[in-house]
Amino acid sequence: MKYPRKLSAGANNTVIVLSDTEVAKLFTNDTRSDIGSEAEKMKFANTVNDLVTTFLRLEYNEDLGVEMLVMELRPIDYRAYEVEIRELWIDIFEDKLRALHQAGFVHRDLKRPSDIGGLAFDNILLSERGLRLIDVGISALRGQVGEQIFEKYIEIERQEMQLFRHYFLNR
């Protein structure tokens, strides 16, 4: 289905702009995560720092016929900024990502697999408050998956972070 004001899209979900300060992840029939679980993981990450965009509410959109996870975000295009500024943003992003890891949260979707639609790093957006993560659908909490699996996820995310650094600074 075609949605108005589409910001990003993956294999199962689409993120649209609702207003100047709000975006929504749309949940239709087939998703990789459930809306309540994603909202809880987002709230957890929000207690650690502001790297994951701020959870606002869950709602149902009658016009689109979809459940929505509404987040606070005003996306802007980072390509309009000098590399020196982007280097600062990426350093801050990495610091906040490490803090999330230490707190027991791993995003698990910095870089999309090549067989999933959308751009490779569609889940990382620039806002006026810096880089933000928007999709925590397959994220994991250490307490849910155990130390061994969590550490495996962290190692993969560190590798994806290096790919994102190169992508972000050289685009």
C-alpha positions as CSV (number, residue, x, y, z in Angstrom):
1,M,0.0,0.0,0.0
2,K,1.2,3.5,-0.7
3,Y,1.3,5.8,2.4
4,P,1.4,9.6,2.5
5,R,4.6,11.3,3.7
6,K,6.6,8.1,3.7
7,L,10.0,8.5,5.5
8,S,11.4,4.9,5.3
9,A,10.1,1.4,4.6
10,G,11.4,-2.1,5.2
11,A,10.0,-5.5,4.4
12,N,7.1,-5.3,6.8
13,N,6.7,-1.8,8.1
14,T,6.6,1.8,6.9
15,V,7.5,5.0,8.8
16,I,5.5,8.1,7.9
17,V,5.7,11.7,8.9
18,L,2.7,12.8,11.0
19,S,3.7,16.4,11.7
20,D,6.7,18.6,12.1
21,T,7.7,16.8,15.3
22,E,6.1,13.3,15.0
23,V,6.6,10.2,12.9
24,A,4.8,6.9,13.1
25,K,5.8,3.3,12.4
26,L,2.8,1.6,10.9
27,F,1.9,-1.9,11.9
28,T,-0.2,-3.8,9.3
29,N,-1.0,-7.5,9.0
30,D,2.5,-9.1,8.8
31,T,5.3,-7.6,10.9
32,R,8.5,-8.9,12.4
33,S,7.6,-7.5,15.8
34,D,4.5,-6.7,17.8
35,I,3.6,-3.1,18.6
36,G,3.4,-3.5,22.4
37,S,6.8,-5.3,22.6
38,E,8.4,-2.6,20.4
39,A,6.9,0.2,22.6
40,E,8.3,-1.4,25.8
41,K,11.8,-1.8,24.3
42,M,11.7,1.8,23.1
43,K,10.6,3.0,26.5
44,F,13.5,1.1,28.1
45,A,16.0,2.6,25.7
46,N,14.6,6.1,26.4
47,T,15.4,5.7,30.1
48,V,19.1,5.2,29.2
49,N,19.6,8.1,26.7
50,D,18.0,9.8,23.7
51,L,19.6,7.7,20.9
52,V,16.4,5.8,20.3
53,T,13.8,8.4,19.2
54,T,11.3,9.2,22.0
55,F,8.2,7.1,22.4
56,L,5.1,9.2,22.5
57,R,2.1,6.9,22.2
58,L,0.3,4.0,20.5
59,E,-2.8,4.8,18.4
60,Y,-5.0,3.4,15.7
61,N,-5.4,5.5,12.5
62,E,-8.9,4.9,11.1
63,D,-8.1,6.5,7.7
64,L,-5.1,4.2,7.0
65,G,-6.5,1.3,8.9
66,V,-3.3,0.7,10.8
67,E,-1.9,0.6,14.3
68,M,0.8,3.2,14.8
69,L,3.7,3.6,17.2
70,V,4.2,7.3,17.4
71,M,7.6,8.8,18.0
72,E,9.0,12.3,18.5
73,L,11.3,13.1,15.6
74,R,11.9,15.9,13.1
75,P,14.2,14.4,10.4
76,I,16.6,16.4,8.4
77,D,19.1,15.6,5.6
78,Y,22.6,15.2,7.0
79,R,24.2,15.5,3.5
80,A,23.9,19.3,3.8
81,Y,26.4,19.4,6.6
82,E,30.2,19.4,6.6
83,V,32.1,16.2,7.3
84,E,33.6,17.8,10.5
85,I,30.1,18.2,11.9
86,R,29.1,14.7,10.8
87,E,32.2,13.3,12.6
88,L,31.0,14.9,15.8
89,W,27.5,13.5,15.4
90,I,28.9,10.0,14.6
91,D,31.2,10.1,17.7
92,I,28.2,11.1,19.9
93,F,26.1,8.4,18.3
94,E,28.7,5.7,19.1
95,D,29.0,6.9,22.7
96,K,25.3,6.6,23.1
97,L,25.1,3.3,21.4
98,R,27.8,2.0,23.8
99,A,25.8,3.3,26.8
100,L,22.7,1.4,25.5
101,H,24.8,-1.7,25.2
102,Q,26.1,-1.3,28.8
103,A,22.5,-0.9,30.0
104,G,21.5,-4.1,28.3
105,F,19.9,-2.9,25.1
106,V,21.0,-3.8,21.5
107,H,19.3,-2.4,18.5
108,R,20.1,-5.3,16.1
109,D,19.0,-3.5,12.9
110,L,21.5,-0.7,12.2
111,K,22.2,-2.2,8.8
112,R,19.4,-4.0,7.0
113,P,20.1,-7.3,5.4
114,S,20.6,-6.9,1.6
115,D,17.4,-8.9,0.9
116,I,15.2,-6.5,2.8
117,G,13.8,-3.4,1.0
118,G,14.7,0.1,1.8
119,L,18.1,1.7,2.2
120,A,20.9,0.0,4.2
121,F,20.8,2.5,7.1
122,D,17.1,3.6,7.0
123,N,16.8,3.1,10.7
124,I,19.2,5.9,11.5
125,L,18.0,9.4,11.0
126,L,19.3,12.8,11.7
127,S,17.2,15.2,13.8
128,E,17.9,18.6,15.1
129,R,19.0,16.8,18.3
130,G,21.5,14.5,16.5
131,L,21.4,11.0,15.1
132,R,18.5,8.9,16.2
133,L,17.4,5.2,15.9
134,I,13.8,4.7,14.8
135,D,13.1,1.0,14.6
136,V,13.6,-1.2,17.7
137,G,11.4,-4.1,16.4
138,I,14.0,-6.8,16.6
139,S,16.1,-5.2,19.3
140,A,16.9,-7.3,22.3
141,L,17.3,-6.8,26.0
142,R,20.1,-8.7,27.8
143,G,17.6,-10.0,30.4
144,Q,15.5,-11.5,27.7
145,V,18.1,-13.3,25.6
146,G,20.9,-14.0,28.1
147,E,24.5,-12.9,28.1
148,Q,25.9,-15.2,25.4
149,I,23.3,-14.3,22.8
150,F,23.4,-10.6,23.8
151,E,27.2,-10.5,23.3
152,K,26.9,-12.1,19.9
153,Y,24.4,-9.3,18.9
154,I,26.7,-6.6,20.3
155,E,29.6,-7.9,18.1
156,I,27.5,-7.8,15.0
157,E,26.2,-4.3,15.9
158,R,29.8,-3.1,16.3
159,Q,30.6,-4.3,12.8
160,E,27.5,-2.6,11.4
161,M,28.5,0.6,13.2
162,Q,31.9,0.7,11.4
163,L,30.0,0.3,8.1
164,F,27.6,3.1,9.1
165,R,30.5,5.4,10.0
166,H,32.0,4.9,6.6
167,Y,28.6,5.4,4.9
168,F,27.7,8.5,6.9
169,L,31.0,10.3,6.5
170,N,31.5,9.5,2.8
171,R,28.1,10.2,1.4
